[in-house]
Amino acid sequence: MQLLENRAVTKAKLQHYDTMMEQTKVQRAQMNQRLIEMKSNSGEQEAQLKKYEEDFLAVQAEIEKHQAESNRLEDEIEQLQKQLKDQNEQLQIGQTTFHREKSRLESLRNLTERYDGYGGSIRKIMERKEEEKGLLGVVADLIKVDKTYEIAIETALGGNIQNIVTDCEETAKRMIDFLKRNKYGRATFLPLTAINGTSGIRQPEALQEKGVIGLASTLVAADPKYQKLIDHLLGRTVVVHTIEDGIALARKYRQSLRIVTLEGELMNPGGSMTGGSFKNTSNLLSRRREIEEYEKAVRRLYQEMQQMQSAVIRDKEKRTACYADLEKNREILQNLYVKQNTVKMNLAQAKERQGETSQAFTDIHQEGMRLERQMAEIFENKESIQMELETSELLEKEFQRRIQQLQKEVEQKKEKEAIYLKSAEAAHLESAALDQKNLFLQENVKRMEEEMFRRSHEEETLQAGKEHAANEIAEREGQILKLRQTIVQLSEELHAAKEELASYMEQKEKLQLVQKEIFQSREDLSRHLSDLDKETFRLDSKKTALEEQTEKLMDYMWEEYELTYSHALEMRKEELLDPVLLKKEIQRLKTEIKALGTVNVNAIEDYKNVLERYEFLKGQHDDLVEAEKTLVQIIEELDIAMRKQFEEQFAKIAKEFDSVFKQLFGGGKGTLELLEDEDILEAGIRIIAQPPGKKLQNMMQLSGGEKALTAIALLFAIQNLKPSPFCLLDEIEAALDDSNVTRFAKYLHKLTKHTQFIVITHRRGTMTAADRLYGITMQEKGVSTLVSVNLLEDELEK
């Protein structure tokens, strides 16, 4: 019985474990189904995550590209701003230079057209150039000279540069009559038909000398018809580089050439020299060249200004295009940033879902491992129970076989005892049956108790498992609830973000509309400004026309009625503002004028002639009065300057006189004094001389030789202060003795550094000191012969 009970318990356990195995398999199948679904979702999530990452990288690359483009555009705009600033500064400088050069050109043209720098008579003649076709122009206008030779040629021409060239003598005669009639002064005319040009010099070999440039006539350019005129004016003038070259050339050819240097020094035949500094750097010959140079400069500056303006316009257009591209690029960047935020949010959500899936994989894996362990335990318990059941079955079989064997023995014994116990069997049969039933009932009770205990234990186990499952379900439901709450929260955030994005997009559209309106307003303002500029120009033109018309009307009032505008306003009558009334008044006045009868129609013309004569005489009178005042002022200024200059120069002459006196007398003292209590410009001069070894005395108390030597000392003192290029002395040393003549000759020789002296003398000492001697003899009556001796060359030969 015990075996049967154990076997029944084992079968019950086996059935329980089979049930648990089936449940575990169902759970495992469900878990596998979930795992497959999660793997499928994981693949989709992985692909979606990869797609979001690729989209994010693509958007990031696009943002970086457009950001780089924006930086490039900003750098280009900044560079264009700097370039425009520099170009505007250069343009302003160029415009200033252009207007300055153009003003100079206009001034120079005006000077040329007005013949400024020429004499008044020349200007008056040249004003009639359009009327008098025979006037060809002044010499300076007809020749063209290289800048290098301008000073030399102008010096060579001298006053001839202002001479007027005519086609014939008749034209010159008419112009001279014109000057006479109008008392405009005098002028020199050069008729081409009367000019015979003679080119060349008597010593052509002089042109090959060192420092010689050539004849002045070969250094100018002009129309071929003026060649005779040029030869006439410049054909005998030699141009050299420096004054040293000129001096050497003049000496070699015995002062027979007319020589001019590039710096303007002039050496005439005979030895006279002219030179010094010019009062101004402008000259008449350079005007045409300067006009051409200024015209070229103005054209060049205008072209440069136009190029700079074109460059400024191009750069402004580039800058505008860059601004438009930058604005467009910024809009693209704004859209890309929105797209990037969207992709970033989707990527974060995908990563979060991937994390949740990974966590679910981990949970499922752990659940699978738990189920595997549970199944292993069930399998192990099932095997143990199966072995126990098999053992029980073997024992049962053994017991059956033993029972059968014993049953046979019992049957044999029963058959043997049947006879002996047949009666006892009947008695005890009922008792045995009752005992067996009682035992069976006890066993059943015991088995039922054990089964109840086992069921109670299983119920507790199942209850514990149920509580665990309920806790797990509650936990899962909590997680699901949290996930749903998270989804709801994210949905709300997504909805809020969408609403905010929609708000931003709406705001952006409004701003774009505002920007469009601003651009439209700016364009409208630009057009309005352009229209205002045009209207301003039109009104200015109209204003100018009205001002001109007003000026004409005012001139008409003055010429016809001698009324000024202010005087006319004073005479204005308020009741005559109506044009109809004005016409009636005009008609009435005309009727009254007609009623006056015939009038002197020449009265107005006579009045104009008398008025013109009066104004002319009045102008002359005013000019004479003004000239008188000016001359009185000039005389006063000259008087003051003369007194000051006389005092200064007199002091210098007195000092120099004392020095020269000591050198000529070999000592002593010479003094110059002004007489007191007299005007300095009209005062007499007292000369006091004290020769060596004599007391101080008046010059009138000296001997004849001393007087002569004192006078020579005063002459040389003046000569030392302001050397003259040429000086002629006529026997001034005649009264000197030989020793004084020698000192005179030596001192005279010192002065030859700055002055050329021609001395007429009969004294041997003076002749000995001379560089060259000329003697005049008359060997035959009425025939003079010149004898010359070059003492300087003789000394050089020695």
KAWOQUI-V101343 format. One record per backbone hydrogen bond with DSSP energy under -0.5 kcal/mol. CO is the residue of the C=O (numbers start at 1). NH is the residue of the N-H. If there is no record, write none. Layout:
# KAWOQUI-V101343
co=CO nh=NH
co=CO nh=NH
This chain:
# KAWOQUI-V101343
co=1 nh=5
co=2 nh=6
co=3 nh=7
co=4 nh=8
co=5 nh=9
co=6 nh=10
co=7 nh=11
co=8 nh=12
co=9 nh=13
co=10 nh=14
co=11 nh=15
co=12 nh=16
co=13 nh=17
co=14 nh=18
co=15 nh=19
co=16 nh=20
co=17 nh=21
co=18 nh=22
co=19 nh=23
co=20 nh=24
co=21 nh=25
co=22 nh=26
co=23 nh=27
co=24 nh=28
co=25 nh=29
co=26 nh=30
co=27 nh=31
co=28 nh=32
co=29 nh=33
co=30 nh=34
co=31 nh=35
co=32 nh=36
co=33 nh=37
co=34 nh=38
co=35 nh=39
co=36 nh=40
co=37 nh=41
co=38 nh=42
co=39 nh=43
co=40 nh=44
co=41 nh=45
co=42 nh=46
co=43 nh=47
co=44 nh=48
co=45 nh=49
co=46 nh=50
co=47 nh=51
co=48 nh=52
co=49 nh=53
co=50 nh=54
co=51 nh=55
co=52 nh=56
co=53 nh=57
co=54 nh=58
co=55 nh=59
co=56 nh=60
co=57 nh=61
co=58 nh=62
co=59 nh=63
co=60 nh=64
co=61 nh=65
co=62 nh=66
co=63 nh=67
co=64 nh=68
co=65 nh=69
co=66 nh=70
co=67 nh=71
co=68 nh=72
co=69 nh=73
co=70 nh=74
co=71 nh=75
co=72 nh=76
co=73 nh=77
co=74 nh=78
co=75 nh=79
co=76 nh=80
co=77 nh=81
co=78 nh=82
co=79 nh=83
co=80 nh=84
co=81 nh=85
co=82 nh=86
co=83 nh=87
co=84 nh=88
co=85 nh=89
co=86 nh=90
co=87 nh=91
co=88 nh=92
co=89 nh=93
co=90 nh=94
co=91 nh=95
co=92 nh=96
co=93 nh=97
co=94 nh=98
co=95 nh=99
co=96 nh=100
co=97 nh=101
co=98 nh=102
co=99 nh=103
co=100 nh=104
co=101 nh=105
co=102 nh=106
co=103 nh=107
co=104 nh=108
co=105 nh=109
co=106 nh=110
co=107 nh=111
co=108 nh=112
co=109 nh=113
co=110 nh=114
co=111 nh=115
co=111 nh=116
co=112 nh=115
co=115 nh=118
co=119 nh=123
co=120 nh=124
co=121 nh=125
co=122 nh=126
co=123 nh=127
co=125 nh=128
co=126 nh=129
co=128 nh=132
co=131 nh=133
co=132 nh=135
co=134 nh=136
co=134 nh=167
co=137 nh=165
co=138 nh=141
co=138 nh=142
co=139 nh=142
co=139 nh=143
co=142 nh=223
co=144 nh=221
co=146 nh=149
co=146 nh=150
co=147 nh=150
co=149 nh=153
co=150 nh=154
co=151 nh=155
co=152 nh=156
co=153 nh=157
co=154 nh=158
co=157 nh=160
co=158 nh=161
co=159 nh=162
co=160 nh=163
co=161 nh=140
co=163 nh=139
co=164 nh=190
co=165 nh=136
co=165 nh=137
co=166 nh=192
co=168 nh=172
co=169 nh=173
co=170 nh=174
co=171 nh=175
co=172 nh=176
co=173 nh=177
co=174 nh=178
co=175 nh=179
co=176 nh=180
co=177 nh=181
co=178 nh=182
co=179 nh=183
co=179 nh=184
co=179 nh=185
co=180 nh=183
co=188 nh=164
co=190 nh=166
co=191 nh=194
co=191 nh=195
co=195 nh=197
co=197 nh=199
co=202 nh=204
co=203 nh=206
co=204 nh=207
co=205 nh=208
co=206 nh=209
co=209 nh=212
co=211 nh=241
co=214 nh=239
co=215 nh=218
co=216 nh=219
co=217 nh=220
co=219 nh=146
co=221 nh=144
co=223 nh=226
co=224 nh=227
co=226 nh=230
co=227 nh=231
co=228 nh=232
co=229 nh=233
co=230 nh=234
co=231 nh=235
co=234 nh=216
co=234 nh=217
co=234 nh=237
co=235 nh=200
co=236 nh=238
co=236 nh=258
co=237 nh=216
co=238 nh=260
co=239 nh=213
co=239 nh=214
co=240 nh=262
co=241 nh=262
co=242 nh=246
co=243 nh=247
co=244 nh=248
co=245 nh=249
co=246 nh=250
co=247 nh=251
co=248 nh=252
co=249 nh=253
co=250 nh=255
co=251 nh=254
co=253 nh=256
co=255 nh=270
co=257 nh=259
co=258 nh=238
co=259 nh=267
co=260 nh=240
co=261 nh=264
co=265 nh=261
co=266 nh=274
co=267 nh=259
co=268 nh=271
co=272 nh=268
co=274 nh=266
co=284 nh=287
co=285 nh=289
co=286 nh=290
co=287 nh=291
co=288 nh=292
co=289 nh=293
co=290 nh=294
co=291 nh=295
co=292 nh=296
co=293 nh=297
co=294 nh=298
co=295 nh=299
co=296 nh=300
co=297 nh=301
co=298 nh=302
co=299 nh=303
co=300 nh=304
co=301 nh=305
co=302 nh=306
co=303 nh=307
co=304 nh=308
co=305 nh=309
co=306 nh=310
co=307 nh=311
co=308 nh=312
co=309 nh=313
co=310 nh=314
co=311 nh=315
co=312 nh=316
co=313 nh=317
co=314 nh=318
co=315 nh=319
co=316 nh=320
co=317 nh=321
co=318 nh=322
co=319 nh=323
co=320 nh=324
co=321 nh=325
co=322 nh=326
co=323 nh=327
co=324 nh=328
co=325 nh=329
co=326 nh=330
co=327 nh=331
co=328 nh=332
co=329 nh=333
co=330 nh=334
co=331 nh=335
co=332 nh=336
co=333 nh=337
co=334 nh=338
co=335 nh=339
co=336 nh=340
co=337 nh=341
co=338 nh=342
co=339 nh=343
co=340 nh=344
co=341 nh=345
co=342 nh=346
co=343 nh=347
co=344 nh=348
co=345 nh=349
co=346 nh=350
co=347 nh=351
co=348 nh=352
co=349 nh=353
co=350 nh=354
co=351 nh=355
co=352 nh=356
co=353 nh=357
co=354 nh=358
co=355 nh=359
co=356 nh=360
co=357 nh=361
co=358 nh=362
co=359 nh=363
co=360 nh=364
co=361 nh=365
co=362 nh=366
co=363 nh=367
co=364 nh=368
co=365 nh=369
co=366 nh=370
co=367 nh=371
co=368 nh=372
co=369 nh=373
co=370 nh=374
co=371 nh=375
co=372 nh=376
co=373 nh=377
co=374 nh=378
co=375 nh=379
co=376 nh=380
co=377 nh=381
co=378 nh=382
co=379 nh=383
co=380 nh=384
co=381 nh=385
co=382 nh=386
co=383 nh=387
co=384 nh=388
co=385 nh=389
co=386 nh=390
co=387 nh=391
co=388 nh=392
co=389 nh=393
co=390 nh=394
co=391 nh=395
co=392 nh=396
co=393 nh=397
co=394 nh=398
co=395 nh=399
co=396 nh=400
co=397 nh=401
co=398 nh=402
co=399 nh=403
co=400 nh=404
co=401 nh=405
co=402 nh=406
co=403 nh=407
co=404 nh=408
co=405 nh=409
co=406 nh=410
co=407 nh=411
co=408 nh=412
co=409 nh=413
co=410 nh=414
co=411 nh=415
co=412 nh=416
co=413 nh=417
co=414 nh=418
co=415 nh=419
co=416 nh=420
co=417 nh=421
co=418 nh=422
co=421 nh=425
co=422 nh=426
co=423 nh=427
co=424 nh=428
co=425 nh=429
co=426 nh=430
co=427 nh=431
co=428 nh=432
co=429 nh=433
co=430 nh=434
co=431 nh=435
co=432 nh=436
co=433 nh=437
co=434 nh=438
co=435 nh=439
co=436 nh=440
co=437 nh=441
co=438 nh=442
co=439 nh=443
co=440 nh=444
co=441 nh=445
co=442 nh=446
co=443 nh=447
co=444 nh=448
co=445 nh=449
co=446 nh=450
co=447 nh=451
co=448 nh=452
co=449 nh=453
co=450 nh=454
co=451 nh=455
co=452 nh=456
co=453 nh=457
co=454 nh=458
co=455 nh=459
co=456 nh=460
co=457 nh=461
co=458 nh=462
co=459 nh=463
co=460 nh=464
co=461 nh=465
co=462 nh=466
co=463 nh=467
co=464 nh=468
co=465 nh=469
co=466 nh=470
co=467 nh=471
co=468 nh=472
co=469 nh=473
co=470 nh=474
co=471 nh=475
co=472 nh=476
co=473 nh=477
co=474 nh=478
co=475 nh=479
co=476 nh=480
co=477 nh=481
co=478 nh=482
co=479 nh=483
co=480 nh=484
co=481 nh=485
co=482 nh=486
co=483 nh=487
co=484 nh=488
co=485 nh=489
co=486 nh=490
co=487 nh=491
co=488 nh=492
co=489 nh=493
co=490 nh=494
co=491 nh=495
co=492 nh=496
co=493 nh=497
co=494 nh=498
co=495 nh=499
co=496 nh=500
co=497 nh=501
co=498 nh=502
co=499 nh=503
co=500 nh=504
co=501 nh=505
co=502 nh=506
co=503 nh=507
co=504 nh=508
co=505 nh=509
co=506 nh=510
co=507 nh=511
co=508 nh=512
co=509 nh=513
co=510 nh=514
co=511 nh=515
co=512 nh=516
co=513 nh=517
co=514 nh=518
co=515 nh=519
co=516 nh=520
co=517 nh=521
co=518 nh=522
co=519 nh=523
co=520 nh=524
co=521 nh=525
co=522 nh=526
co=523 nh=527
co=524 nh=528
co=525 nh=529
co=526 nh=530
co=527 nh=531
co=528 nh=532
co=529 nh=533
co=530 nh=534
co=531 nh=535
co=532 nh=536
co=533 nh=537
co=534 nh=538
co=535 nh=539
co=536 nh=540
co=537 nh=541
co=538 nh=542
co=539 nh=543
co=540 nh=544
co=541 nh=545
co=542 nh=546
co=543 nh=547
co=544 nh=548
co=545 nh=549
co=546 nh=550
co=547 nh=551
co=548 nh=552
co=549 nh=553
co=550 nh=554
co=551 nh=555
co=552 nh=556
co=553 nh=557
co=554 nh=558
co=555 nh=559
co=556 nh=560
co=557 nh=561
co=557 nh=562
co=557 nh=563
co=558 nh=562
co=564 nh=568
co=565 nh=569
co=566 nh=570
co=567 nh=571
co=569 nh=572
co=573 nh=576
co=574 nh=577
co=578 nh=582
co=579 nh=583
co=580 nh=584
co=581 nh=585
co=582 nh=586
co=583 nh=587
co=584 nh=588
co=585 nh=589
co=586 nh=590
co=587 nh=591
co=588 nh=592
co=589 nh=593
co=590 nh=594
co=591 nh=595
co=592 nh=596
co=593 nh=596
co=594 nh=597
co=599 nh=601
co=600 nh=603
co=602 nh=606
co=603 nh=607
co=604 nh=608
co=605 nh=609
co=606 nh=610
co=607 nh=611
co=608 nh=612
co=609 nh=613
co=610 nh=614
co=611 nh=615
co=612 nh=616
co=613 nh=617
co=614 nh=618
co=615 nh=619
co=616 nh=620
co=617 nh=621
co=618 nh=622
co=619 nh=623
co=620 nh=624
co=621 nh=625
co=622 nh=626
co=623 nh=627
co=624 nh=628
co=625 nh=629
co=626 nh=630
co=627 nh=631
co=628 nh=632
co=629 nh=633
co=630 nh=634
co=631 nh=635
co=632 nh=636
co=633 nh=637
co=634 nh=638
co=635 nh=639
co=636 nh=640
co=637 nh=641
co=638 nh=642
co=639 nh=643
co=640 nh=644
co=641 nh=645
co=642 nh=646
co=643 nh=647
co=644 nh=648
co=645 nh=649
co=646 nh=650
co=647 nh=651
co=648 nh=652
co=649 nh=653
co=650 nh=654
co=651 nh=655
co=652 nh=656
co=653 nh=657
co=654 nh=658
co=655 nh=659
co=656 nh=660
co=657 nh=661
co=658 nh=662
co=659 nh=663
co=660 nh=664
co=661 nh=665
co=662 nh=666
co=662 nh=667
co=669 nh=690
co=671 nh=688
co=673 nh=686
co=675 nh=678
co=679 nh=682
co=679 nh=683
co=684 nh=675
co=685 nh=687
co=686 nh=673
co=686 nh=688
co=687 nh=689
co=687 nh=699
co=688 nh=671
co=689 nh=697
co=690 nh=669
co=691 nh=694
co=697 nh=689
co=698 nh=701
co=699 nh=702
co=703 nh=707
co=704 nh=708
co=705 nh=709
co=706 nh=710
co=707 nh=711
co=708 nh=712
co=709 nh=713
co=710 nh=714
co=711 nh=715
co=712 nh=716
co=713 nh=717
co=714 nh=718
co=715 nh=719
co=716 nh=720
co=717 nh=721
co=718 nh=722
co=725 nh=756
co=727 nh=758
co=729 nh=731
co=729 nh=760
co=731 nh=734
co=733 nh=736
co=737 nh=741
co=738 nh=742
co=739 nh=743
co=740 nh=744
co=741 nh=745
co=742 nh=746
co=743 nh=747
co=744 nh=748
co=745 nh=749
co=746 nh=750
co=747 nh=751
co=749 nh=752
co=750 nh=753
co=751 nh=754
co=751 nh=755
co=755 nh=757
co=756 nh=727
co=757 nh=759
co=758 nh=729
co=758 nh=760
co=759 nh=761
co=760 nh=731
co=763 nh=767
co=764 nh=768
co=765 nh=769
co=766 nh=770
co=767 nh=770
co=771 nh=791
co=771 nh=792
co=773 nh=789
co=775 nh=777
co=775 nh=787
co=777 nh=785
co=780 nh=783
co=782 nh=784
co=783 nh=780
co=785 nh=777
co=787 nh=775
co=789 nh=773
co=789 nh=791
co=790 nh=794
co=791 nh=795
co=792 nh=796
co=793 nh=797
co=794 nh=798
